Amino acid sequence: MLKYIFPFFVLFVNVGLSQNKRIEILIQKEIKNTFGIESYSNTPIQIEKEVLDELPTKFSAINFFKINKQKEIIGYYYIGKAFGKTDYFDFMVVFNKELNIVRVKVLVYREERGGEVASTRRLKQFNGQSYRNTVIYQKDIAAISGATISAKSITNQINMLLQSMGILHSKKIL
């Protein structure tokens, strides 16, 4: 029995690893294009548990990083999830060192409908927003016919992220 299960296990692990590798390549491309650089390093940002408990966004060592060019911090990025109609989708938000959003990118959209939420033109509406702002769906961010749930969801997630960035800034963590 084990000889029949093992190949499926190996296939499952390899598919997961190749998906993560594809996402990592996409993240690297977005950071390089955003900052116009060829190389950089990223470092996970460690946040004390007491502070983490205050934040509306859940940060961990695998979803929140500072971006360095040589030894200078040039920005930060966050990898998050938002909920569509039936499934989660993965997105990233890139901040400059002043904590303004410079890029939002949907990395993986898993639903058949609502993919319009991932359009570059639409996501540019978030650029320039900072921890001092609250983004309002249908006012600051245009509604999307056919992607209402996903559009509201990513807007809510980005608002929670901006609020969290404000707390981290006020505590001198960023």
Backbone as numpy.savetxt, mean C-alpha at the origin, in Angstrom:
# Nx Ny Nz CAx CAy CAz Cx Cy Cz
-0.18 -42.23 0.03 -1.00 -41.03 0.03 -0.14 -39.78 0.03
0.91 -39.79 0.84 1.79 -38.63 0.94 2.43 -38.30 -0.40
2.77 -39.32 -1.19 3.40 -39.05 -2.48 2.46 -38.32 -3.44
1.14 -38.39 -3.19 0.18 -37.69 -4.03 -0.08 -36.27 -3.53
0.01 -36.08 -2.24 -0.24 -34.76 -1.65 0.97 -33.84 -1.80
2.17 -34.39 -1.68 3.39 -33.59 -1.71 3.50 -32.72 -2.97
3.27 -33.25 -4.19 3.38 -32.38 -5.38 2.42 -31.19 -5.35
1.22 -31.38 -4.81 0.27 -30.26 -4.71 0.75 -29.22 -3.71
1.37 -29.69 -2.62 1.92 -28.78 -1.62 3.04 -27.95 -2.24
3.94 -28.60 -2.97 5.05 -27.89 -3.62 4.50 -26.88 -4.63
3.50 -27.26 -5.42 2.89 -26.35 -6.38 2.28 -25.15 -5.67
1.55 -25.38 -4.57 0.92 -24.31 -3.81 1.96 -23.33 -3.26
3.03 -23.84 -2.70 4.09 -22.99 -2.16 4.76 -22.19 -3.27
5.06 -22.84 -4.40 5.71 -22.15 -5.52 4.83 -21.07 -6.11
3.54 -21.31 -6.23 2.63 -20.28 -6.75 2.63 -19.08 -5.81
2.57 -19.33 -4.51 2.61 -18.24 -3.53 3.90 -17.46 -3.59
5.01 -18.16 -3.73 6.31 -17.48 -3.80 6.45 -16.68 -5.09
5.97 -17.22 -6.21 6.07 -16.48 -7.47 5.18 -15.24 -7.44
4.02 -15.33 -6.79 3.13 -14.17 -6.64 3.82 -13.10 -5.82
4.46 -13.50 -4.70 5.17 -12.54 -3.86 6.34 -11.91 -4.61
7.04 -12.69 -5.41 8.16 -12.18 -6.19 7.66 -11.16 -7.22
6.52 -11.46 -7.86 5.94 -10.55 -8.84 5.55 -9.23 -8.18
4.97 -9.31 -6.99 4.58 -8.10 -6.26 5.82 -7.31 -5.86
6.85 -8.00 -5.41 8.09 -7.31 -5.01 8.71 -6.58 -6.20
8.70 -7.19 -7.38 9.23 -6.54 -8.58 8.40 -5.31 -8.92
7.09 -5.41 -8.79 6.20 -4.28 -9.06 6.46 -3.14 -8.08
6.66 -3.47 -6.81 6.96 -2.46 -5.78 8.26 -1.74 -6.12
9.29 -2.51 -6.47 10.58 -1.91 -6.82 10.45 -0.97 -8.01
9.72 -1.39 -9.01 9.51 -0.56 -10.21 8.82 0.75 -9.84
7.77 0.67 -9.02 7.03 1.87 -8.63 7.91 2.85 -7.85
8.72 2.34 -6.95 9.60 3.21 -6.15 10.65 3.86 -7.03
11.25 3.08 -7.92 12.27 3.64 -8.82 11.67 4.71 -9.72
10.48 4.44 -10.27 9.83 5.43 -11.15 9.38 6.66 -10.38
8.87 6.46 -9.18 8.37 7.58 -8.38 9.49 8.56 -8.03
10.64 8.04 -7.62 11.72 8.90 -7.18 12.79 9.12 -8.24
12.63 8.50 -9.41 13.60 8.67 -10.49 14.98 8.18 -10.13
15.04 7.03 -9.48 16.32 6.48 -9.03 16.50 5.07 -9.59
17.73 4.63 -9.63 18.03 3.27 -10.10 18.18 2.28 -8.96
18.65 2.78 -7.82 18.83 1.87 -6.69 18.42 2.56 -5.39
18.03 1.75 -4.46 17.59 2.23 -3.16 17.65 1.06 -2.20
17.47 1.34 -0.94 17.30 0.27 0.05 16.03 0.58 0.84
15.43 -0.45 1.35 14.26 -0.25 2.20 14.50 -0.93 3.53
13.96 -0.32 4.56 14.12 -0.82 5.91 12.76 -0.85 6.58
12.38 -2.00 7.15 11.10 -2.03 7.87 11.13 -1.04 9.03
10.00 -0.40 9.25 9.89 0.55 10.36 9.31 -0.18 11.56
10.05 -0.17 12.64 9.62 -0.81 13.88 8.88 0.21 14.74
7.70 -0.17 15.18 6.88 0.71 16.00 6.53 -0.03 17.28
6.68 0.64 18.41 6.38 0.01 19.70 4.91 -0.36 19.79
4.63 -1.43 20.50 3.28 -1.96 20.61 2.29 -0.93 21.15
2.70 -0.13 22.13 1.81 0.87 22.70 1.35 1.87 21.64
2.25 2.23 20.75 1.91 3.16 19.67 1.06 2.44 18.63
1.43 1.22 18.28 0.65 0.45 17.31 -0.82 0.35 17.71
-1.06 0.20 19.00 -2.43 0.07 19.50 -3.25 1.34 19.29
-2.59 2.48 19.15 -3.27 3.77 18.94 -3.64 4.01 17.47
-3.01 3.28 16.58 -3.13 3.57 15.15 -4.32 2.88 14.50
-5.06 3.59 13.66 -6.16 2.94 12.94 -5.67 1.97 11.87
-4.46 2.16 11.36 -3.87 1.27 10.36 -2.99 0.27 11.08
-3.04 -0.97 10.63 -2.20 -2.02 11.22 -0.87 -2.09 10.49
0.18 -1.65 11.16 1.53 -1.70 10.61 2.25 -2.93 11.13
3.16 -3.45 10.30 4.01 -4.56 10.73 5.35 -4.43 10.02
6.25 -5.33 10.33 7.58 -5.31 9.72 7.54 -5.72 8.25
6.39 -6.18 7.76 6.31 -6.59 6.36 5.44 -5.68 5.51
4.92 -4.58 6.09 4.07 -3.73 5.26 4.38 -2.23 5.35
5.37 -1.83 6.13 5.68 -0.41 6.27 7.19 -0.22 6.29
7.71 0.56 5.32 9.15 0.68 5.13 9.56 2.13 4.89
10.79 2.42 5.28 11.39 3.68 4.85 12.27 3.37 3.64
12.35 4.34 2.74 13.11 4.20 1.51 14.35 5.08 1.65
15.52 4.48 1.47 16.78 5.20 1.57 17.51 5.18 0.25
18.10 6.32 -0.08 19.05 6.38 -1.19 20.37 6.71 -0.54
21.28 5.76 -0.58 22.50 5.79 0.20 22.07 5.86 1.66
22.41 6.89 2.39 22.03 6.94 3.81 20.93 7.95 4.08
20.38 8.54 3.04 19.35 9.57 3.19 17.96 8.98 3.01
17.05 9.32 3.93 15.66 8.90 3.80 15.02 9.76 2.71
14.45 9.09 1.70 13.78 9.84 0.63 12.27 9.63 0.65
11.81 8.68 1.45 10.38 8.45 1.53 10.03 7.20 2.32
8.77 6.83 2.20 8.22 5.68 2.92 7.21 4.99 2.00
6.97 3.72 2.25 5.86 3.08 1.57 5.16 2.09 2.47
3.89 1.93 2.17 3.00 1.07 2.95 2.28 0.14 1.98
2.18 -1.12 2.35 1.42 -2.11 1.57 0.19 -2.47 2.40
-0.99 -2.30 1.80 -2.22 -2.56 2.53 -3.21 -3.37 1.73
-4.33 -3.63 2.38 -5.43 -4.35 1.77 -6.69 -3.53 1.93
-7.52 -3.56 0.91 -8.84 -2.95 0.96 -9.82 -3.99 0.46
-11.06 -3.86 0.84 -12.06 -4.86 0.47 -12.92 -4.36 -0.68
-13.07 -5.19 -1.68 -13.98 -4.92 -2.78 -15.33 -5.52 -2.45
-16.07 -5.90 -3.47 -17.40 -6.47 -3.24 -17.32 -7.85 -2.58
-16.36 -8.68 -3.03 -16.29 -10.05 -2.50 -14.90 -10.46 -2.04
-13.89 -9.66 -2.31 -12.53 -10.08 -1.98 -11.66 -8.86 -1.69
-10.54 -9.11 -1.03 -9.57 -8.06 -0.76 -8.73 -7.78 -2.00
-8.19 -6.56 -2.08 -7.18 -6.25 -3.08 -6.02 -5.57 -2.38
-4.83 -5.75 -2.93 -3.61 -5.21 -2.35 -3.24 -3.90 -3.04
-2.78 -2.95 -2.24 -2.36 -1.66 -2.79 -1.13 -1.16 -2.05
-0.45 -0.21 -2.66 0.68 0.42 -1.98 0.51 1.94 -2.04
1.01 2.59 -1.03 1.02 4.04 -0.97 2.46 4.46 -0.72
2.96 5.34 -1.59 4.33 5.84 -1.46 4.25 7.30 -0.99
5.03 7.60 0.03 5.11 8.95 0.60 6.49 9.52 0.36
6.59 10.84 0.19 7.90 11.47 0.18 8.33 11.68 1.63
9.50 12.26 1.82 10.00 12.40 3.21 9.21 13.42 4.01
8.43 14.27 3.33 7.55 15.22 4.02 6.20 14.59 4.36
6.04 13.32 4.06 4.84 12.52 4.35 3.64 12.91 3.49
3.91 13.37 2.28 2.86 13.60 1.29 2.78 12.38 0.38
1.58 11.99 0.01 1.42 10.87 -0.92 1.95 11.30 -2.28
2.82 10.46 -2.85 3.33 10.72 -4.19 2.90 9.65 -5.19
2.40 8.53 -4.68 1.91 7.50 -5.59 1.05 6.50 -4.81
-0.06 6.11 -5.46 -0.89 5.01 -4.97 -1.00 4.04 -6.13
-0.82 2.77 -5.84 -0.85 1.75 -6.88 -1.59 0.52 -6.36
-2.54 0.04 -7.13 -3.18 -1.24 -6.80 -2.26 -2.32 -7.34
-1.80 -3.20 -6.46 -0.85 -4.24 -6.84 -1.54 -5.50 -7.36
-2.59 -5.91 -6.66 -3.32 -7.12 -7.05 -4.80 -6.85 -6.84
-5.57 -6.96 -7.93 -7.03 -6.82 -7.84 -7.62 -8.17 -8.20
-8.37 -8.77 -7.29 -8.79 -10.16 -7.43 -10.22 -10.37 -7.91
-10.94 -9.32 -8.18 -12.35 -9.48 -8.57 -12.53 -9.31 -10.07
-13.63 -9.84 -10.56 -13.94 -9.73 -11.98 -14.41 -8.32 -12.35
-15.10 -7.66 -11.44 -15.65 -6.32 -11.71 -15.03 -5.32 -10.75
-15.04 -4.06 -11.17 -14.55 -2.99 -10.30 -13.09 -2.67 -10.48
-12.43 -3.28 -11.45 -11.01 -3.05 -11.66 -10.66 -1.61 -12.02
-11.68 -0.81 -12.35 -11.44 0.60 -12.67 -10.78 1.34 -11.52
-10.96 0.82 -10.30 -10.36 1.45 -9.13 -8.84 1.50 -9.24
-8.25 0.62 -10.06 -6.80 0.54 -10.19 -6.22 1.47 -11.25
-7.05 2.24 -11.92 -6.53 3.09 -13.00 -5.59 4.15 -12.44
-4.49 4.34 -13.14 -3.49 5.32 -12.72 -4.09 6.71 -12.63
-4.91 7.05 -13.59 -5.54 8.38 -13.61 -6.39 8.60 -12.36
-7.14 7.60 -11.99 -7.99 7.71 -10.81 -7.16 7.81 -9.53
-6.15 6.98 -9.42 -5.35 6.94 -8.19 -4.50 8.20 -8.01
-4.24 8.94 -9.09 -3.50 10.20 -8.98 -4.24 11.22 -8.14
-5.54 11.02 -7.95 -6.32 11.96 -7.13 -5.82 12.01 -5.68
-5.14 10.95 -5.24 -4.62 10.90 -3.87 -3.28 11.63 -3.74
-2.59 11.85 -4.86 -1.27 12.48 -4.80 -1.36 13.86 -4.17
-0.38 14.15 -3.32 -0.32 15.44 -2.65 -1.02 15.46 -1.30
-1.82 14.45 -1.02 -2.50 14.40 0.28 -1.47 14.12 1.38
-1.68 14.68 2.55 -0.75 14.47 3.67 -1.53 14.07 4.91
-0.78 13.82 5.97 -1.39 13.43 7.24 -2.28 14.52 7.81
-2.18 15.71 7.28 -3.03 16.83 7.72 -4.41 16.80 7.07
-4.59 15.92 6.07 -5.82 15.90 5.28 -6.71 14.70 5.59
-7.99 14.89 5.31 -8.95 13.80 5.23 -9.52 13.87 3.83
-9.49 12.75 3.13 -9.96 12.70 1.76 -11.42 12.27 1.76
-12.25 13.00 1.04 -13.69 12.71 1.04 -14.09 12.12 -0.31
-14.65 10.92 -0.24 -15.14 10.23 -1.43 -16.28 11.03 -2.04
-16.29 11.19 -3.31 -17.25 11.95 -4.12 -17.06 13.46 -4.02
-16.11 13.90 -3.22 -15.77 15.33 -3.21 -14.33 15.48 -3.69
-13.39 14.93 -2.93 -11.98 14.97 -3.31 -11.63 13.85 -4.29
-12.31 12.75 -4.14 -12.06 11.55 -4.95 -13.33 11.24 -5.73
-13.21 11.23 -7.05 -14.38 11.01 -7.90 -14.92 9.59 -7.73
-16.24 9.49 -7.79 -16.90 8.18 -7.73 -16.66 7.45 -9.04
-16.75 6.12 -8.96 -16.56 5.29 -10.14 -17.76 4.37 -10.28
-18.45 4.47 -11.39 -19.57 3.58 -11.66 -19.02 2.17 -11.86
-19.57 1.21 -11.15 -19.13 -0.18 -11.27 -18.03 -0.55 -10.30
-17.48 0.42 -9.59 -16.41 0.12 -8.62 -16.65 0.89 -7.33
-17.89 1.14 -7.00 -18.23 1.97 -5.84 -17.65 1.40 -4.55
-17.84 0.11 -4.31 -17.38 -0.49 -3.05 -15.86 -0.42 -2.95
-15.17 -0.78 -4.02 -13.70 -0.75 -4.01 -13.18 0.67 -3.86
-13.80 1.62 -4.55 -13.35 3.02 -4.48 -13.55 3.59 -3.07
-14.69 3.32 -2.46 -14.92 3.77 -1.09 -13.94 3.10 -0.13
-13.70 1.81 -0.35 -12.83 1.05 0.54 -11.40 1.58 0.51
-10.85 1.80 -0.67 -9.47 2.30 -0.73 -9.39 3.72 -0.17
-10.42 4.53 -0.40 -10.44 5.88 0.17 -10.44 5.81 1.69
-11.25 4.94 2.26 -11.28 4.77 3.72 -9.94 4.28 4.25
-9.33 3.32 3.57 -8.04 2.80 4.01 -6.96 3.88 3.96
-6.98 4.68 2.92 -5.98 5.75 2.80 -6.22 6.82 3.87
-7.47 7.12 4.18 -7.75 8.06 5.28 -7.21 7.54 6.60
-7.41 6.26 6.88 -6.87 5.69 8.12 -5.35 5.72 8.11
-4.75 5.48 6.94 -3.29 5.54 6.82 -2.79 6.97 7.07
-3.46 7.96 6.48 -3.07 9.36 6.71 -3.17 9.73 8.18
-4.24 9.29 8.82 -4.40 9.55 10.25 -3.27 8.89 11.05
-2.93 7.67 10.69 -1.83 6.95 11.36 -0.51 7.67 11.15
-0.28 8.15 9.93 0.96 8.89 9.65 1.04 10.15 10.50
-0.10 10.81 10.70 -0.13 11.98 11.56 0.25 11.66 12.99
-0.24 10.56 13.50 0.11 10.13 14.87 1.60 9.81 14.95
2.11 9.07 13.96 3.53 8.72 13.96 4.40 9.97 13.86
3.96 10.95 13.09 4.69 12.22 12.97 4.66 12.98 14.29
3.49 13.04 14.93 3.38 13.79 16.19 4.21 13.15 17.30
4.44 11.85 17.23 5.24 11.14 18.22 6.71 11.09 17.82
7.04 11.79 16.73 8.42 11.88 16.24 9.01 10.52 15.84
8.14 9.61 15.41 8.59 8.31 14.90 8.97 8.46 13.42
8.28 9.36 12.73 8.61 9.65 11.33 9.04 11.11 11.22
